[in-house]
């Protein structure tokens, strides 16, 4: 029941013409991008009678903000909504760090089981029931330039690993990917700046003492 309660705001992510989940894995970087195309004919027309309300869940989805985290309610997806002649394109995106990614709302809500481990490598495993299939298929793309240690992707094109969820496997989804952490550029830059600051401080102090002694000797 816990999962179902959090699925409600995400149900419409899968409604409409097509839905694609994109994830780009970098070094301590998980960029999530969900693209939804909704056919305008799916939006119910307004009722001619005031006492009868239309069951329109799409309009609130288009207008409201959506939580990026499963357990916290203080951050929202970045949302773009573009209206075309026949359909509406909705894009939800959010950039997580590795410590935040395990609480990503989409994966925790739509999959029965979600495992994420960021120990020696980045390991993602979602399996069991998929709760968010409301179209013919749901496409999952994971892109990474890091070394892939293992994967059970349906297909691979370059550095993009793809899985397709449909009516044949929605009750037995199995998506597994493990990648190396790669080169920790952020930490290296941070420690380089710290080390550089220390070196500059030390040489500055030596230069100051040297000049002070030089002036003292000149006076003597």
C-alpha positions in Angstrom: 0.0 0.0 0.0 2.9 2.3 0.7 3.9 2.2 -3.0 0.3 2.8 -4.3 -0.1 6.0 -2.3 3.0 7.5 -4.0 2.1 6.2 -7.4 -1.0 8.4 -7.8 0.8 11.6 -8.9 2.9 9.6 -11.3 0.2 7.5 -13.0 -0.2 10.1 -15.8 3.5 9.9 -16.6 2.6 6.8 -18.6 -0.6 7.9 -20.1 -0.9 9.1 -23.7 1.0 8.3 -26.8 4.3 7.4 -25.4 6.6 7.6 -22.4 10.3 7.4 -22.1 12.5 7.3 -18.9 16.0 8.5 -19.5 18.8 8.3 -16.9 22.3 9.6 -17.4 24.9 8.3 -15.0 28.1 10.2 -14.4 30.5 10.6 -11.5 28.3 11.2 -8.5 25.7 12.4 -11.0 22.3 10.9 -11.9 20.4 13.0 -14.4 16.8 11.8 -14.6 14.6 12.9 -17.6 11.1 11.7 -18.1 9.4 12.5 -21.4 5.6 12.1 -21.8 3.6 12.8 -24.9 -0.2 13.0 -24.2 -2.8 12.9 -26.9 -5.1 15.8 -26.5 -8.1 13.6 -27.2 -7.4 12.0 -23.8 -8.4 15.1 -21.9 -12.1 14.9 -21.1 -14.4 17.6 -22.4 -16.1 19.8 -19.8 -19.5 18.6 -18.7 -22.5 20.4 -20.0 -24.1 20.0 -16.6 -22.7 21.7 -13.5 -23.7 18.9 -11.2 -21.7 16.4 -13.1 -17.9 16.6 -12.8 -15.6 15.3 -15.5 -13.0 12.8 -14.5 -10.1 14.9 -15.7 -6.8 13.8 -14.1 -4.6 15.1 -16.9 -5.2 18.8 -16.4 -4.1 18.7 -12.7 -1.1 16.7 -13.8 -0.1 19.4 -16.3 -0.6 22.2 -13.8 0.7 20.9 -10.6 4.3 20.3 -9.4 5.5 16.8 -8.7 7.8 15.6 -6.0 11.3 14.4 -7.1 11.8 12.4 -3.9 9.9 9.5 -2.6 10.1 10.3 1.2 10.8 14.0 1.1 8.4 16.7 -0.1 10.6 19.7 -0.3 12.0 19.2 -3.9 10.2 19.1 -7.2 10.9 18.0 -10.7 11.8 20.6 -13.2 8.8 20.6 -15.5 8.3 21.8 -19.1 5.0 21.6 -20.9 4.7 22.3 -24.6 1.4 22.3 -26.4 1.3 21.1 -30.0 -1.6 20.7 -32.4 -2.5 17.1 -31.6 -0.6 16.4 -28.4 1.1 17.8 -25.3 4.7 17.2 -24.6 5.6 17.0 -20.9 9.2 16.8 -19.6 10.2 16.2 -16.0 13.8 16.3 -15.0 15.9 16.3 -11.9 19.6 16.0 -11.1 20.5 13.7 -8.2 23.7 13.0 -6.4 24.4 9.4 -5.6 23.3 9.8 -2.0 20.0 11.3 -3.2 19.3 8.9 -6.1 18.2 6.0 -3.8 15.2 8.2 -2.9 14.1 9.0 -6.5 10.3 9.1 -6.6 9.9 7.6 -10.0 11.8 4.4 -9.4 10.6 3.9 -5.8 6.9 4.5 -6.9 6.7 2.5 -10.2 8.7 -0.6 -9.3 7.9 -3.2 -6.7 11.6 -3.5 -5.8 14.3 -0.9 -6.2 17.9 -1.5 -5.1 20.6 1.0 -5.4 24.1 0.6 -4.0 26.9 3.1 -4.4 29.6 1.3 -2.6 32.6 0.2 -4.8 30.4 0.8 -7.9 27.0 2.1 -8.9 24.5 -0.8 -8.9 20.9 -0.5 -9.9 18.4 -3.3 -9.8 14.6 -2.9 -10.2 12.4 -6.0 -10.4 9.0 -7.5 -9.8 5.8 -5.7 -10.6 5.8 -2.5 -12.7 2.9 -0.3 -11.5 3.0 2.4 -14.1 2.3 0.8 -17.5 -0.7 2.7 -18.9 0.3 2.6 -22.6 1.5 -0.2 -24.9 5.1 0.1 -23.7 7.4 2.0 -21.4 11.0 2.6 -22.6 13.9 2.8 -20.1 17.2 4.3 -21.4 20.3 4.5 -19.2 23.3 6.4 -20.7 26.8 6.3 -19.2 30.3 7.0 -20.2 31.5 5.0 -17.2 32.7 1.4 -17.6 29.7 -1.0 -17.5 30.5 -4.0 -15.3 27.2 -5.9 -16.0 23.9 -5.3 -17.7 20.9 -7.3 -18.8 19.7 -4.6 -21.2 17.3 -5.6 -24.0 19.5 -3.6 -26.5 22.6 -1.5 -26.5 23.5 1.3 -28.8 26.8 3.0 -28.1 26.7 4.0 -24.5 22.9 3.8 -24.1 21.4 0.7 -22.5 17.7 0.1 -23.2 14.9 -1.9 -21.6 11.3 -2.2 -22.8 8.4 -2.8 -20.4 5.1 -4.0 -21.9 2.2 -6.2 -21.1 4.3 -9.4 -21.5 6.7 -8.5 -18.7 5.1 -5.9 -16.5 4.6 -8.4 -13.7 8.1 -9.7 -13.9 10.3 -6.8 -14.7 14.1 -7.3 -14.3 16.4 -4.3 -15.0 20.0 -4.6 -13.7 23.0 -2.4 -14.4 26.3 -2.0 -12.6 28.9 0.6 -13.7 32.2 1.7 -12.3 32.3 5.0 -10.4 34.8 6.4 -12.9 37.2 9.2 -12.2 36.1 11.4 -9.2 36.7 14.7 -10.9 34.8 16.7 -8.3 36.8 15.4 -5.4 40.1 15.9 -7.3 39.2 19.5 -8.2 38.2 20.1 -4.6 41.4 18.7 -3.1 43.5 20.4 -5.7 42.0 23.8 -4.7 42.6 23.0 -1.1 46.2 21.9 -1.7 46.8 24.9 -3.9 45.5 27.2 -1.2 47.8 25.6 1.4 50.9 25.9 -0.9 50.1 29.6 -1.7 49.7 30.3 2.0 52.9 28.6 3.0 55.0 30.3 0.3 53.3 33.6 1.2 54.3 33.2 4.8 57.9 32.3 3.8 58.1 35.3 1.5 56.7 37.6 4.2 59.2 36.3 6.8 62.1 36.6 4.3 61.3 40.2 3.4 60.9 41.1 7.1 64.3 39.6 8.0 65.8 41.3 5.0 64.5 44.7 6.1 65.7 44.1 9.6 69.2 43.2 8.4 69.3 46.3 6.2 68.5 48.6 9.1 71.2 46.9 11.2 
